[in-house]
């Protein structure tokens, strides 16, 4: 299969995420390497919507996230659970949507251009937390529940026991 990045900017969000999910699953068909999947998914989501930063922070030891595959400017190398948006999403095992990062207590500014952010937990097949998926925008209030639902559907790939 020739791998292509989609440009879904300007497409209705729910429809865009359905199309992107189908594309991700087609590209990752037969892949069983989670790191390769993280790299591919970061690229596809990043380019589909033109986000500022898109990628994973992997759980590397108890209560510590380390930057994984991503697209964008240099990311923070390590984030403890409970710190910043990513650490909060990891510690609480839930999605966090931040309309204005300057209003989030303890926000970690890896890129000063970031204005809004969404972070979702990523679970493996046994429902263990393996990473968080972090997306930053240079626009305020960029993310909503449509993004949360669409990204959660795509990230469900990692929870499937058979790829």
RAQUIWO-V144893 format. One record per pair of residues at least 24 apart in sequence whose ideal C-beta (glycine too) atoms are under 10 Angstrom apart, sorted by the first residue. I is the first residue (numbers start at 1). GAP is how many residues later the second one is. D is the distance in Angstrom with one decimal. If there is no record, write none. Layout:
BEGIN
i & gap & d
I & GAP & D
I & GAP & D
END
This chain:
BEGIN
i & gap & d
1 & 25 & 6.7
1 & 26 & 6.9
1 & 28 & 7.9
1 & 29 & 9.8
2 & 25 & 9.9
3 & 24 & 5.5
3 & 37 & 8.0
3 & 40 & 9.1
3 & 41 & 8.8
4 & 40 & 9.2
4 & 43 & 9.7
5 & 38 & 6.5
5 & 39 & 6.0
5 & 40 & 9.6
5 & 41 & 8.4
5 & 42 & 4.0
5 & 43 & 6.8
6 & 38 & 7.1
6 & 39 & 9.8
6 & 41 & 7.4
6 & 42 & 4.9
6 & 43 & 9.4
7 & 40 & 6.9
7 & 41 & 6.6
7 & 42 & 8.6
7 & 43 & 7.8
8 & 36 & 9.9
8 & 37 & 9.5
8 & 39 & 9.1
8 & 40 & 4.4
8 & 41 & 6.2
8 & 42 & 9.2
9 & 38 & 9.6
9 & 39 & 7.7
9 & 40 & 6.0
9 & 41 & 5.4
9 & 42 & 10.0
10 & 39 & 10.0
11 & 37 & 8.9
11 & 38 & 9.3
12 & 134 & 8.9
13 & 36 & 9.2
13 & 130 & 9.9
13 & 131 & 7.8
13 & 132 & 9.7
13 & 133 & 4.1
13 & 134 & 6.7
13 & 136 & 9.1
13 & 137 & 6.6
14 & 132 & 5.7
14 & 135 & 7.8
14 & 136 & 7.0
15 & 135 & 9.6
16 & 32 & 7.1
16 & 33 & 7.6
16 & 130 & 9.0
16 & 131 & 9.8
16 & 134 & 7.3
17 & 28 & 9.6
17 & 31 & 9.1
17 & 32 & 9.6
17 & 129 & 7.2
17 & 130 & 7.7
17 & 132 & 7.2
17 & 133 & 2.6
17 & 134 & 7.3
17 & 135 & 9.5
17 & 136 & 6.7
17 & 137 & 7.2
18 & 132 & 7.7
18 & 135 & 8.1
19 & 29 & 8.6
19 & 131 & 9.9
20 & 24 & 6.7
20 & 25 & 7.0
20 & 28 & 5.3
20 & 29 & 8.6
20 & 130 & 7.2
20 & 131 & 9.2
20 & 133 & 9.2
20 & 134 & 6.5
21 & 129 & 7.2
21 & 130 & 9.4
21 & 132 & 5.3
21 & 133 & 5.0
21 & 134 & 9.8
21 & 135 & 8.7
21 & 136 & 8.7
22 & 132 & 9.9
23 & 25 & 8.2
23 & 131 & 9.5
24 & 24 & 9.5
24 & 129 & 9.5
24 & 130 & 5.4
24 & 131 & 9.6
24 & 133 & 6.8
25 & 129 & 8.5
25 & 131 & 9.9
25 & 132 & 6.9
25 & 135 & 9.7
25 & 138 & 9.5
28 & 126 & 10.0
28 & 129 & 6.3
28 & 135 & 7.0
29 & 134 & 8.0
30 & 133 & 7.1
31 & 126 & 9.1
31 & 132 & 6.0
32 & 130 & 8.5
32 & 131 & 4.7
33 & 130 & 9.0
34 & 24 & 8.9
34 & 34 & 9.3
34 & 35 & 9.8
34 & 88 & 9.0
34 & 90 & 7.7
34 & 96 & 7.0
34 & 97 & 8.4
34 & 123 & 9.2
34 & 124 & 6.2
34 & 129 & 9.2
35 & 33 & 7.1
35 & 34 & 6.5
35 & 96 & 10.0
36 & 33 & 8.4
37 & 32 & 8.8
37 & 118 & 10.0
37 & 120 & 6.5
37 & 121 & 7.0
37 & 126 & 8.0
38 & 30 & 5.4
38 & 31 & 4.3
38 & 32 & 8.5
38 & 84 & 8.4
38 & 92 & 9.3
38 & 93 & 7.0
38 & 95 & 8.4
38 & 117 & 9.9
38 & 120 & 8.3
39 & 29 & 8.3
39 & 30 & 3.7
39 & 31 & 8.4
39 & 32 & 9.0
40 & 29 & 8.2
40 & 117 & 10.0
41 & 28 & 8.1
41 & 81 & 9.6
41 & 92 & 7.9
41 & 110 & 9.6
41 & 113 & 6.7
41 & 114 & 7.8
41 & 116 & 7.5
41 & 117 & 8.9
42 & 26 & 8.3
42 & 27 & 5.1
42 & 28 & 5.2
42 & 29 & 5.1
42 & 30 & 8.8
42 & 91 & 8.3
42 & 92 & 9.6
42 & 93 & 9.4
43 & 26 & 8.3
43 & 27 & 9.3
43 & 28 & 5.7
44 & 27 & 9.4
44 & 110 & 8.6
45 & 26 & 8.2
45 & 88 & 8.2
45 & 90 & 6.9
45 & 105 & 9.4
45 & 106 & 7.4
45 & 109 & 7.2
45 & 110 & 9.7
46 & 24 & 8.2
46 & 25 & 3.8
46 & 26 & 6.9
46 & 89 & 8.2
47 & 24 & 7.5
49 & 86 & 8.2
49 & 88 & 8.6
49 & 93 & 9.0
49 & 98 & 8.8
49 & 101 & 10.0
50 & 87 & 9.0
50 & 88 & 9.5
51 & 63 & 10.0
51 & 66 & 9.9
51 & 67 & 9.5
51 & 83 & 9.9
51 & 84 & 5.3
51 & 85 & 6.6
51 & 86 & 5.7
51 & 87 & 8.5
51 & 88 & 9.7
51 & 91 & 8.1
51 & 92 & 9.6
52 & 59 & 6.6
52 & 61 & 6.0
52 & 62 & 5.9
52 & 63 & 8.3
52 & 64 & 9.3
52 & 65 & 9.3
52 & 83 & 8.3
52 & 84 & 4.6
52 & 85 & 5.5
52 & 86 & 4.7
52 & 87 & 8.6
52 & 90 & 9.1
53 & 57 & 7.3
53 & 58 & 6.0
53 & 60 & 8.9
53 & 61 & 6.8
53 & 64 & 8.7
53 & 81 & 7.0
53 & 82 & 7.1
53 & 83 & 4.1
53 & 84 & 8.6
53 & 85 & 9.3
54 & 79 & 8.1
54 & 80 & 7.5
54 & 81 & 5.1
54 & 82 & 7.7
54 & 83 & 9.8
54 & 97 & 10.0
55 & 76 & 9.4
55 & 77 & 9.7
55 & 78 & 7.5
55 & 79 & 6.1
55 & 80 & 8.2
55 & 81 & 9.4
56 & 30 & 9.7
56 & 66 & 6.9
56 & 74 & 8.9
56 & 75 & 4.6
56 & 76 & 7.1
56 & 77 & 5.7
56 & 78 & 7.3
56 & 99 & 9.6
56 & 102 & 9.7
57 & 27 & 9.8
57 & 29 & 5.2
57 & 30 & 8.6
57 & 32 & 9.2
57 & 33 & 7.6
57 & 62 & 8.5
57 & 65 & 9.3
57 & 74 & 6.1
57 & 75 & 5.1
57 & 76 & 8.3
57 & 77 & 6.2
58 & 64 & 8.7
58 & 71 & 9.9
58 & 72 & 6.7
58 & 73 & 4.6
58 & 74 & 8.5
59 & 31 & 7.0
59 & 62 & 9.7
59 & 63 & 8.8
59 & 65 & 9.5
59 & 69 & 8.2
59 & 70 & 5.6
59 & 71 & 5.8
59 & 72 & 6.1
59 & 73 & 8.2
60 & 71 & 9.5
63 & 24 & 8.7
63 & 27 & 8.1
63 & 28 & 7.7
64 & 26 & 9.1
65 & 24 & 9.4
65 & 25 & 5.8
65 & 26 & 10.0
65 & 64 & 9.6
65 & 66 & 7.5
65 & 67 & 6.4
65 & 69 & 9.3
66 & 65 & 9.5
67 & 43 & 9.1
67 & 67 & 9.3
68 & 54 & 9.7
68 & 62 & 9.6
68 & 63 & 6.2
68 & 64 & 9.5
68 & 65 & 9.5
68 & 66 & 9.8
69 & 62 & 9.6
70 & 63 & 9.7
70 & 64 & 7.9
70 & 65 & 9.9
71 & 64 & 9.9
72 & 38 & 9.1
72 & 39 & 7.2
72 & 41 & 9.8
72 & 42 & 9.5
72 & 62 & 9.7
72 & 63 & 9.5
72 & 64 & 7.3
73 & 37 & 7.6
73 & 38 & 4.9
73 & 39 & 9.7
73 & 40 & 8.0
73 & 41 & 9.4
73 & 63 & 9.4
74 & 36 & 7.2
74 & 37 & 7.8
75 & 35 & 5.4
75 & 36 & 8.2
75 & 59 & 8.0
75 & 61 & 9.5
76 & 32 & 5.8
76 & 33 & 9.0
76 & 34 & 4.4
76 & 35 & 9.4
76 & 58 & 9.5
77 & 33 & 9.4
79 & 29 & 6.5
79 & 31 & 9.2
79 & 53 & 8.7
79 & 55 & 9.2
80 & 28 & 10.0
81 & 48 & 9.3
81 & 51 & 9.7
82 & 24 & 8.7
83 & 24 & 9.6
83 & 25 & 6.5
84 & 24 & 3.6
84 & 25 & 8.8
84 & 26 & 8.8
84 & 33 & 9.2
84 & 35 & 8.8
84 & 50 & 9.5
85 & 29 & 9.7
85 & 32 & 5.2
85 & 33 & 8.4
85 & 34 & 5.0
85 & 47 & 8.8
85 & 49 & 7.3
85 & 51 & 9.1
86 & 24 & 9.5
86 & 31 & 8.6
86 & 33 & 5.2
86 & 35 & 10.0
86 & 45 & 9.6
86 & 46 & 5.1
86 & 47 & 9.3
86 & 48 & 5.3
87 & 32 & 9.1
87 & 45 & 8.4
88 & 31 & 7.6
88 & 44 & 9.4
89 & 28 & 9.7
89 & 29 & 9.0
89 & 30 & 4.0
89 & 31 & 6.7
89 & 32 & 5.7
89 & 33 & 9.7
89 & 40 & 9.5
89 & 43 & 5.0
89 & 44 & 8.8
89 & 45 & 8.1
90 & 29 & 8.3
90 & 31 & 6.6
90 & 32 & 9.6
90 & 39 & 6.4
90 & 41 & 8.5
90 & 42 & 5.2
91 & 30 & 9.8
91 & 38 & 9.5
91 & 41 & 10.0
92 & 29 & 8.3
93 & 28 & 5.1
93 & 30 & 8.2
93 & 34 & 9.5
93 & 36 & 6.0
93 & 39 & 9.5
94 & 25 & 9.3
94 & 26 & 8.4
94 & 27 & 6.5
94 & 54 & 9.9
95 & 24 & 6.8
95 & 25 & 4.5
95 & 26 & 7.0
95 & 37 & 9.3
95 & 38 & 9.3
95 & 48 & 9.5
95 & 50 & 9.1
95 & 52 & 9.1
95 & 53 & 4.9
95 & 54 & 9.4
95 & 56 & 8.1
95 & 57 & 7.0
95 & 60 & 9.8
96 & 24 & 8.1
96 & 25 & 9.3
96 & 36 & 9.0
96 & 38 & 9.7
96 & 47 & 9.8
96 & 52 & 9.4
97 & 44 & 9.4
97 & 45 & 9.4
97 & 46 & 5.0
97 & 47 & 6.9
97 & 48 & 7.7
97 & 50 & 7.5
97 & 51 & 6.4
98 & 38 & 9.4
98 & 42 & 10.0
98 & 43 & 9.4
98 & 44 & 9.8
98 & 45 & 7.8
99 & 41 & 6.4
99 & 42 & 4.2
99 & 43 & 8.1
99 & 44 & 7.5
99 & 45 & 8.8
100 & 40 & 5.5
100 & 41 & 7.0
101 & 35 & 7.9
101 & 36 & 9.5
101 & 39 & 8.9
102 & 38 & 9.2
103 & 37 & 9.9
110 & 24 & 9.2
110 & 26 & 8.1
111 & 25 & 6.7
111 & 27 & 8.7
112 & 26 & 9.9
113 & 24 & 9.2
113 & 25 & 4.8
114 & 24 & 6.8
114 & 25 & 9.9
115 & 24 & 5.7
115 & 25 & 4.8
115 & 26 & 8.3
115 & 27 & 7.4
116 & 24 & 5.5
116 & 25 & 5.8
116 & 26 & 4.5
116 & 27 & 5.9
117 & 25 & 8.5
117 & 26 & 7.2
118 & 24 & 8.0
118 & 25 & 4.0
118 & 26 & 8.7
118 & 29 & 5.6
118 & 30 & 6.6
118 & 33 & 7.1
119 & 24 & 9.6
119 & 29 & 10.0
119 & 32 & 9.7
120 & 27 & 9.1
120 & 28 & 6.8
120 & 31 & 5.5
120 & 32 & 5.9
120 & 34 & 9.4
120 & 35 & 6.0
121 & 31 & 9.1
121 & 34 & 8.3
122 & 29 & 9.9
122 & 30 & 9.6
122 & 33 & 5.2
122 & 34 & 9.3
122 & 35 & 9.3
122 & 36 & 5.3
122 & 37 & 8.3
123 & 32 & 8.1
123 & 33 & 8.4
123 & 35 & 6.6
123 & 36 & 4.9
124 & 34 & 6.0
124 & 35 & 6.5
124 & 36 & 9.6
124 & 37 & 9.3
125 & 33 & 7.8
125 & 34 & 5.9
125 & 35 & 6.7
125 & 36 & 4.3
125 & 37 & 8.7
125 & 38 & 9.6
126 & 33 & 8.8
126 & 35 & 8.5
127 & 32 & 6.9
128 & 31 & 9.7
130 & 28 & 6.4
130 & 29 & 9.2
131 & 24 & 8.9
131 & 27 & 7.8
133 & 25 & 9.3
END
